[in-house]
């Protein structure tokens, strides 16, 4: 199996010695333009169930000469510096195949998609491989790009025993959730798209993780869960030594909200949580920002709709997620506006998640109760809890022109990623979930940012986009 590195605009790519290099927008050396044709991207990890970029077609198949291994370290999503998670990479091996999904990206979306993937796949380099479609007689083997973490990457952890990897994984989590959730999602997704394929490395790791979870303190509830993924069921309702079933594919009342159609964003899993003490322990939480695409807590039900009398504005500073102290990013809050509505998602969950949400929204947000109006006309309005950052908190930045907000967003980056990614993800999610709704503030800001990015590419308007890890590079001002 032969594979080569591919050099694309705004891409982190492998040099001849395998080390990671970056294309810099320095006004002197211009990168080669992206091809004016569609791009096929091969996903063999979280891209399978959490694509988060628009695509025209989705094809199940395999690449030959590679095997999937959990040998790549991750401190950006499923771990933290000093305690990296383990995520999948491809390792060359003759006579082996790795199954996954190839996504066709429209030529007009290639530049934005590559920028997004470079931000998402930190520690990986882009390679060309041959993809063999399955059950698509109209398609021949084709060249696709795949992000691979090689042993030259600083994030590479290398081989270890299944038990060692499983113990590391169950104890690790990052800003995208627990490492266990990642493995269980991947194993479940592979059974769905390629039920005839036995991925021994993946499934043996999955089995050991479930054993460890069952024997841990997570066995306190009848239904064992990891970030919404059911991993087992206690047969006896009494002691901690109760026998536990850990079926290989055990989801309870899973509404498959994460199943991606073309170009749709993955939202998570709505599951039935049993053995709860009653309705008083359950609440509805309204999400209008990153919660709409990144609900990192277990929930029972997800309903789309709006709240009245509020407008979404990028008036709140963020020094804990999308910026840093002294250089805050801008994130959304709700501002009272009598004639306005704000569209979003309501999640029905347990009160036990509130400490997690309080920590997530600790940067100046307080809880309030508002009335939520579901899109479905047969469902009456109901009260929800919402996190709002008011003008009295120290992180509050207040109103500014869209040009000023866009420039601040373009220059900001924090522990959760670049501020640009936050805005583009929110705009994309709103457009896909509520295609009939118009949010002039959000979409106007999105347009300004895209103009800045386009100007940076053409060198017409240098903008100091400093998000190195996310590859939103532009010419540096002198």
Secondary structure as UniProt FT lines:
FT   STRAND          4..5
FT   TURN            9..10
FT   STRAND          12..14
FT   TURN            16..17
FT   STRAND          20..22
FT   STRAND          39..43
FT   HELIX           46..48
FT   STRAND          57..74
FT   TURN            81..82
FT   STRAND          85..105
FT   HELIX           107..109
FT   HELIX           110..120
FT   TURN            121..123
FT   STRAND          125..133
FT   TURN            137..138
FT   STRAND          142..148
FT   TURN            151..152
FT   TURN            154..155
FT   HELIX           162..170
FT   STRAND          173..174
FT   TURN            175..176
FT   STRAND          177..178
FT   HELIX           179..193
FT   TURN            195..196
FT   HELIX           200..214
FT   HELIX           217..220
FT   STRAND          223..226
FT   TURN            227..228
FT   STRAND          229..234
FT   TURN            240..241
FT   STRAND          244..245
FT   TURN            248..249
FT   TURN            257..258
FT   TURN            262..263
FT   HELIX           279..281
FT   STRAND          282..287
FT   HELIX           290..292
FT   STRAND          301..318
FT   TURN            325..326
FT   STRAND          329..350
FT   HELIX           351..353
FT   HELIX           354..360
FT   TURN            361..364
FT   STRAND          366..374
FT   TURN            377..378
FT   STRAND          382..388
FT   TURN            391..392
FT   TURN            394..395
FT   HELIX           402..410
FT   STRAND          413..414
FT   TURN            415..416
FT   STRAND          417..418
FT   HELIX           419..433
FT   TURN            435..436
FT   HELIX           440..458
FT   STRAND          466..467
FT   HELIX           468..470
FT   STRAND          472..473
//
